[in-house]
Every structure is written in C-alpha cells, then in structure tokens.
Amino acid sequence: MAIWTPDLSGRSGPRYLQIVAALSEDIASGRLGPGDRLPPHRDLAYRLALSPNTTSRAYAEAVERALIRGEVGRGTFVRGPAPAIQAVATASLHRAHSGPIDLSRNLPPPGLAGDKLAQTCAELGRSSSLAALADYQTEAEVERHAKAAGTWLRRHGVASGDDETLVTAGAQHAIFCALMALTGPGDLLLTEELTYQPVRPMAARLGLKTAAIASDGEGPCPDDLDRLCRQRQVKALYLTPTLQTPTGLTMPFERRQAIAGIVARYGVHLIEDDVFGLFHPERPPPIATLAPDLTVFITSVSKYLAPGLRVGFVHAPSRLASLIRSAVNLTCWMTPPLTAEIVSRWIDDGTADDLIARHRAAASHRHGLARRILGAETVGDRPAGLHLWLDLPAGWSADLFSARAAERNVLVTPGAAFAMAPRAGAASVRVCLGHEADIERLETGLRVLRALLDAGPAGAPLIL
C-alpha cells in the first residue's frame, strides 16, 4: 500500500491527538489493515511539517490505545482488532446472567410476552386450524393476516389497503425485499451518514452504489439531498425518521416535508423504516403520508411484542407492492404461518396493545435510569427509546472508549459500525438499554460508562 499520511484538515485539538484520531478512523474504515506498516515518526513529521516530538508522542499514544505496535529493528505496524472490538462483533444474542454486560444489542427487554405466548399456543392447540398452519397458506389466511397488518400500520399513522399491505419475516427482511424490488446492480442508494448496520452489506450483496447525505441536528440536510439527486441518478433513499438508528434522533415535521418534496421532485423511491415509532407517542406523521406514491413504509413487531416472532409489515403503493411481494416469494415464499397467526390474534384481541404499553413502560424506566446515571447532558433530550447515542468528550475516540469499556466487562458499539461516510461516528458510541434482562446488570454497566467518562481517556488506561 502507499505510505500512510493522515488527513488532519478540519481537525481541532493538539496535533498529536489529531494524528491518533486520523489513525483510528483509517483503521476503522479499512484504509489501514492489521499488519500494515506505518512510516517512521521522523518521516511522518517531515511530510506533515511537524516536529518529530509531536509524531513520536502520537505514536506513543496510539500504542497506549492498542492501535499499533512497535517491533525493534522492523518498524511500527497496525495491530489486529482489539479484543473489545471483536467482542462487540461476536457478542451473543443470548441474554446472559453473567459475563460481559451487553449494551451493544438493540433488543427490547425480555420476557414480557412469555405468558401471552403460552396462552395463545394453548388456544391454538385446541383449535381446528392448527394443522393448517403447518401447510402453505390459503388465500383467505393471507388476507386475514394482511388485515391485521393493516390495523398495525394504522397505529403508525399509515392507512394501507389490501393490495398495498404485505407481511414479511421481520423488518430486516422487508428492507432487503424492498431493495431487491426497487433497485438493480449499479443503482445508487442514499442513506444518512449513520444508519442501520445491515444496510451496507445488503447494498453490497445487491451490487448497489451508496452515498451518504450530510446531516445536522434535525436529520439529513435537504440541500445536500437535493444536490445528490441533481448531480447523480439516485434510485432509492433509506431513512429511519423516528428514533433513528443509531442516533435516536427524531426528524421534525418540517424536515419530513422537505424530504418528501425532494423525493417527489426527482422521482426517488423512499424506504421509510419505522420500527421504533411507537415508542415516541408525539412523533410527527410518517413521510409516507407526505409522499405516498414513492414511499415504502416498513415496521415490525420485534421491538414491541417479541423479537423471536419475526413478523414485519409493509405498506407500499400497489404498483410497488406487487414487486416487493415477488421479492418476498423469492426469498422465503411466505412469512411462517404460525408466527403470523400469533401476531394477528394478538392484534385482533388487544394483546398487542397491552404488550406495547408494557414495552413502552419498560423502555421509559430504563431510559430514565440512563439519564440519572449518565446525566441529562450526556444522554440529551431524546425521548424514551431502546438505545442512546453518546457523543464522547474531547480526547476520546469511539474505538478507545469501546475498548476500555470492554476491558471492564461492558460492551457498547463504536459509531464507525454505522458509518456510511468517512469519520461519521468516530467519536460516538451507541448504548442499548433493552438487551440485558437484569436491571441491576444494566445499572452496573451504565455506572462503568459514567466512570470512564469522568476519568477521561488519560485517567482510564487499558487493563493489560
């Protein structure tokens, strides 16, 4: 590879920390890989017009942060992935009662649906329709489940006719099917600078090009979206306007109107992901209500009822719904009838309303706990939800903070995991509040994060 030279433009703070931050970002983005050799610090100083003491200090700090290693007589090399980062990548979805405290997985609090599921399964066992749920669905069964889906979509503020409603195997499946239906290899997909993790590999698998829209405190910037649509042939746009993944931001109504106007002007298909919407009772109307002819609206029951049911719901204009339905048939033929039946019954008999209220209350309690421990100034003024976005104080990188948290048995997700643009999320981490079953473990994990923030990067060395 070419000799590494960091880009220090637009950075602030001491020069040696600017070099460390650039190094961390280039490792996270893949520009530098494990084993890559860095230039001698004197050579780097010459290219950057800095003193050798500055670059030497930067390398020493990077060694302390476990980013690089020096080998006598050979040089300085990028280290392999830190154990903490590996732990985040491979953390189990199992809700453990011991071991690392996992604040990296964005799941709802467990166990709230267990008693309801047992009751419904017993009722199904006594019904004459159980055997039919082990077979391919009839048209009548599909229609009944679609009507329940329509009821659920109306809770999100979207009216959906029978020919505009689909049932999928979860929201992630729905997103992939929408991309399959709306795009082809080489098409351009736009996202926010920070977005839902699976979108990037989905786009890569489908051969899509991607570009990120610059964002501010209200979401993607209309001017930048307009620029991209004007300069490039944009096929689709993926957004999570309410309790955004991963930042927790909710886009205000005026911004939604601006986005709707731009997609209508350029004929861009919008995929609107609203899996967290019901946690925000005062959320603005979905963009789907503002650009109905171009928007595919997606939600699911995973965050409110039970993630293991794997049932998602889609509203799309009828001309697009038929294309997405074909993608569903291609990928799994149909949503498993048994789980679709359970969800449909819960929607019809009020069980879903009860579980939504219970999950909202649990999320609100956990969010309040995070605000008390981490501080309102750290958590921000985002409404209750299942995840928090922490913008770290000066001197921290997301990788360093995540590594030091993991050394203390707490897992969080570095912002780069969600990045669709260079440097996005480099000094931020996502903290999830729902995965841990034991509220005391959650509290312990949050107190560890608070202690790290209080100590600062210099006062919280890696435990080697």
KAPEQUI-V905904 format. One record per backbone hydrogen bond with DSSP energy under -0.5 kcal/mol. NH is the residue of the N-H (numbers start at 0). CO is the residue of the C=O. E is the energy in kcal/mol with one decimal. If there is no record, write none. Layout:
BEGIN
nh:NH co:CO e:E
nh:NH co:CO e:E
END
This chain:
BEGIN
nh:7 co:5 e:-0.8
nh:10 co:7 e:-1.6
nh:17 co:13 e:-1.8
nh:18 co:14 e:-2.1
nh:19 co:15 e:-1.8
nh:20 co:16 e:-2.7
nh:21 co:17 e:-2.4
nh:22 co:18 e:-2.5
nh:23 co:19 e:-2.7
nh:24 co:20 e:-2.3
nh:25 co:21 e:-2.4
nh:26 co:22 e:-1.9
nh:27 co:23 e:-2.4
nh:28 co:24 e:-2.4
nh:29 co:25 e:-0.6
nh:29 co:26 e:-0.6
nh:30 co:25 e:-0.9
nh:31 co:25 e:-2.2
nh:34 co:77 e:-2.8
nh:35 co:32 e:-2.3
nh:37 co:75 e:-2.9
nh:43 co:39 e:-2.5
nh:44 co:40 e:-2.1
nh:45 co:41 e:-2.0
nh:46 co:42 e:-2.1
nh:47 co:43 e:-2.0
nh:48 co:44 e:-0.7
nh:48 co:45 e:-0.7
nh:49 co:44 e:-2.6
nh:53 co:50 e:-0.8
nh:54 co:50 e:-1.5
nh:55 co:51 e:-2.5
nh:56 co:52 e:-2.1
nh:57 co:53 e:-2.0
nh:58 co:54 e:-2.4
nh:59 co:55 e:-2.2
nh:60 co:56 e:-2.3
nh:61 co:57 e:-2.4
nh:62 co:58 e:-2.2
nh:63 co:59 e:-2.1
nh:64 co:60 e:-1.9
nh:65 co:62 e:-1.7
nh:66 co:61 e:-2.7
nh:67 co:61 e:-0.9
nh:68 co:76 e:-2.7
nh:70 co:74 e:-3.1
nh:73 co:70 e:-2.3
nh:74 co:70 e:-2.4
nh:75 co:37 e:-0.6
nh:76 co:68 e:-2.9
nh:77 co:35 e:-2.5
nh:78 co:66 e:-2.4
nh:84 co:81 e:-0.5
nh:85 co:81 e:-2.2
nh:86 co:82 e:-2.4
nh:87 co:83 e:-2.0
nh:88 co:84 e:-2.0
nh:89 co:85 e:-1.8
nh:90 co:86 e:-0.9
nh:90 co:87 e:-0.5
nh:95 co:93 e:-1.6
nh:100 co:408 e:-3.4
nh:101 co:99 e:-0.7
nh:102 co:100 e:-0.9
nh:102 co:410 e:-2.1
nh:105 co:103 e:-0.5
nh:106 co:104 e:-1.6
nh:111 co:108 e:-0.5
nh:113 co:110 e:-0.8
nh:116 co:112 e:-2.6
nh:117 co:113 e:-2.2
nh:118 co:114 e:-1.9
nh:119 co:115 e:-2.5
nh:120 co:116 e:-2.7
nh:121 co:117 e:-1.9
nh:122 co:118 e:-2.0
nh:123 co:119 e:-2.6
nh:124 co:120 e:-2.1
nh:125 co:121 e:-1.1
nh:126 co:122 e:-0.6
nh:126 co:123 e:-0.9
nh:129 co:126 e:-0.7
nh:132 co:128 e:-1.0
nh:132 co:129 e:-1.0
nh:133 co:130 e:-1.6
nh:134 co:131 e:-1.5
nh:141 co:137 e:-2.2
nh:142 co:138 e:-2.2
nh:143 co:139 e:-2.1
nh:144 co:140 e:-2.3
nh:145 co:141 e:-2.1
nh:146 co:142 e:-1.9
nh:147 co:143 e:-1.7
nh:148 co:144 e:-2.1
nh:149 co:145 e:-2.2
nh:150 co:146 e:-1.8
nh:151 co:147 e:-2.1
nh:152 co:148 e:-2.7
nh:153 co:149 e:-1.9
nh:154 co:150 e:-1.1
nh:154 co:151 e:-0.6
nh:155 co:151 e:-0.8
nh:155 co:152 e:-0.8
nh:156 co:153 e:-1.4
nh:157 co:152 e:-2.1
nh:158 co:156 e:-0.5
nh:163 co:160 e:-1.9
nh:164 co:161 e:-0.9
nh:165 co:313 e:-2.2
nh:167 co:311 e:-2.7
nh:169 co:167 e:-1.4
nh:173 co:169 e:-1.7
nh:174 co:170 e:-2.7
nh:175 co:171 e:-2.1
nh:176 co:172 e:-2.5
nh:177 co:173 e:-2.5
nh:178 co:174 e:-2.4
nh:179 co:175 e:-2.4
nh:180 co:176 e:-2.3
nh:181 co:177 e:-2.4
nh:182 co:178 e:-1.8
nh:185 co:206 e:-3.5
nh:186 co:183 e:-2.4
nh:187 co:232 e:-0.6
nh:188 co:186 e:-0.5
nh:188 co:208 e:-3.0
nh:189 co:235 e:-2.6
nh:190 co:210 e:-1.9
nh:192 co:212 e:-0.8
nh:194 co:417 e:-2.5
nh:198 co:195 e:-1.7
nh:199 co:196 e:-0.8
nh:200 co:196 e:-0.7
nh:201 co:197 e:-2.2
nh:202 co:198 e:-2.6
nh:203 co:199 e:-2.4
nh:204 co:200 e:-2.5
nh:205 co:201 e:-1.9
nh:206 co:203 e:-1.1
nh:207 co:202 e:-3.0
nh:208 co:186 e:-3.1
nh:210 co:188 e:-1.7
nh:212 co:190 e:-2.5
nh:215 co:218 e:-2.4
nh:218 co:215 e:-1.5
nh:220 co:213 e:-3.2
nh:224 co:220 e:-2.3
nh:225 co:221 e:-2.9
nh:226 co:222 e:-2.2
nh:227 co:223 e:-2.5
nh:228 co:224 e:-2.4
nh:229 co:225 e:-2.2
nh:230 co:226 e:-2.5
nh:231 co:227 e:-2.3
nh:233 co:231 e:-1.3
nh:234 co:187 e:-2.2
nh:235 co:187 e:-1.5
nh:236 co:268 e:-2.5
nh:237 co:189 e:-2.7
nh:238 co:270 e:-2.3
nh:242 co:240 e:-0.5
nh:243 co:248 e:-3.1
nh:245 co:243 e:-0.7
nh:247 co:243 e:-3.5
nh:250 co:240 e:-3.2
nh:250 co:248 e:-0.5
nh:255 co:251 e:-2.0
nh:256 co:252 e:-2.5
nh:257 co:253 e:-1.9
nh:258 co:254 e:-2.5
nh:259 co:255 e:-2.6
nh:260 co:256 e:-2.3
nh:261 co:257 e:-1.8
nh:262 co:258 e:-2.4
nh:263 co:259 e:-2.0
nh:264 co:260 e:-1.9
nh:265 co:261 e:-2.0
nh:266 co:262 e:-1.1
nh:267 co:262 e:-1.7
nh:268 co:234 e:-1.7
nh:269 co:293 e:-2.1
nh:270 co:236 e:-3.5
nh:271 co:269 e:-0.7
nh:271 co:295 e:-2.6
nh:272 co:238 e:-2.9
nh:272 co:270 e:-0.7
nh:273 co:271 e:-0.6
nh:273 co:297 e:-3.2
nh:276 co:273 e:-0.9
nh:278 co:275 e:-2.1
nh:279 co:276 e:-1.9
nh:280 co:278 e:-0.6
nh:282 co:279 e:-1.9
nh:288 co:285 e:-1.4
nh:289 co:286 e:-1.7
nh:290 co:286 e:-2.3
nh:293 co:290 e:-1.4
nh:294 co:290 e:-1.0
nh:295 co:269 e:-3.2
nh:296 co:294 e:-0.6
nh:296 co:314 e:-2.9
nh:297 co:271 e:-2.9
nh:298 co:312 e:-2.3
nh:300 co:310 e:-2.0
nh:303 co:300 e:-0.9
nh:304 co:300 e:-3.1
nh:305 co:300 e:-0.8
nh:308 co:305 e:-1.4
nh:309 co:306 e:-0.9
nh:311 co:167 e:-2.6
nh:312 co:298 e:-2.8
nh:313 co:165 e:-2.3
nh:314 co:296 e:-2.6
nh:315 co:163 e:-2.2
nh:319 co:316 e:-1.7
nh:320 co:316 e:-3.0
nh:321 co:317 e:-1.6
nh:323 co:319 e:-2.3
nh:324 co:320 e:-2.7
nh:325 co:321 e:-1.5
nh:326 co:322 e:-1.6
nh:327 co:323 e:-2.4
nh:328 co:324 e:-2.4
nh:329 co:325 e:-2.0
nh:330 co:326 e:-2.1
nh:331 co:327 e:-2.7
nh:332 co:327 e:-1.2
nh:332 co:328 e:-0.5
nh:333 co:331 e:-3.1
nh:339 co:335 e:-2.1
nh:340 co:336 e:-2.4
nh:341 co:337 e:-2.2
nh:342 co:338 e:-2.4
nh:343 co:339 e:-2.3
nh:344 co:340 e:-2.5
nh:345 co:341 e:-2.2
nh:346 co:342 e:-2.3
nh:347 co:343 e:-2.3
nh:348 co:344 e:-2.7
nh:349 co:345 e:-0.7
nh:351 co:345 e:-2.5
nh:353 co:349 e:-1.8
nh:354 co:350 e:-2.5
nh:355 co:351 e:-2.7
nh:356 co:352 e:-2.0
nh:357 co:353 e:-2.1
nh:358 co:354 e:-2.8
nh:359 co:355 e:-2.6
nh:360 co:356 e:-2.2
nh:361 co:357 e:-2.3
nh:362 co:358 e:-2.7
nh:363 co:359 e:-2.6
nh:364 co:360 e:-2.3
nh:365 co:361 e:-2.2
nh:366 co:362 e:-2.7
nh:367 co:363 e:-2.4
nh:368 co:364 e:-1.9
nh:369 co:365 e:-2.2
nh:370 co:366 e:-2.2
nh:371 co:367 e:-2.2
nh:372 co:368 e:-2.2
nh:373 co:369 e:-2.9
nh:374 co:369 e:-0.6
nh:374 co:370 e:-1.4
nh:377 co:374 e:-1.0
nh:378 co:374 e:-2.5
nh:379 co:375 e:-2.7
nh:387 co:430 e:-3.0
nh:389 co:387 e:-0.5
nh:389 co:428 e:-2.9
nh:390 co:388 e:-0.7
nh:391 co:389 e:-0.7
nh:391 co:426 e:-2.8
nh:395 co:392 e:-1.8
nh:397 co:425 e:-3.1
nh:400 co:396 e:-2.5
nh:401 co:397 e:-2.7
nh:402 co:398 e:-2.4
nh:403 co:399 e:-2.5
nh:404 co:400 e:-2.4
nh:405 co:401 e:-2.4
nh:406 co:402 e:-2.0
nh:407 co:403 e:-0.6
nh:407 co:404 e:-0.9
nh:408 co:405 e:-2.1
nh:409 co:404 e:-2.1
nh:410 co:100 e:-2.7
nh:412 co:429 e:-1.9
nh:413 co:411 e:-0.5
nh:414 co:424 e:-0.6
nh:414 co:427 e:-2.5
nh:416 co:413 e:-1.8
nh:417 co:414 e:-2.1
nh:418 co:415 e:-1.2
nh:419 co:192 e:-3.3
nh:420 co:192 e:-0.7
nh:423 co:420 e:-1.5
nh:425 co:422 e:-2.0
nh:427 co:424 e:-1.5
nh:428 co:389 e:-1.9
nh:429 co:412 e:-2.6
nh:430 co:387 e:-2.6
nh:431 co:102 e:-2.9
nh:432 co:385 e:-2.8
nh:433 co:385 e:-0.7
nh:434 co:104 e:-0.6
nh:438 co:436 e:-0.6
nh:441 co:437 e:-1.9
nh:442 co:438 e:-2.3
nh:443 co:439 e:-2.3
nh:444 co:440 e:-2.6
nh:445 co:441 e:-2.4
nh:446 co:442 e:-2.1
nh:447 co:443 e:-1.9
nh:448 co:444 e:-1.9
nh:449 co:445 e:-2.3
nh:450 co:446 e:-2.3
nh:451 co:447 e:-2.2
nh:452 co:448 e:-2.3
nh:453 co:449 e:-2.4
nh:454 co:450 e:-2.3
nh:455 co:451 e:-2.2
nh:458 co:454 e:-0.6
nh:458 co:455 e:-0.5
nh:459 co:455 e:-0.7
nh:463 co:461 e:-0.9
END
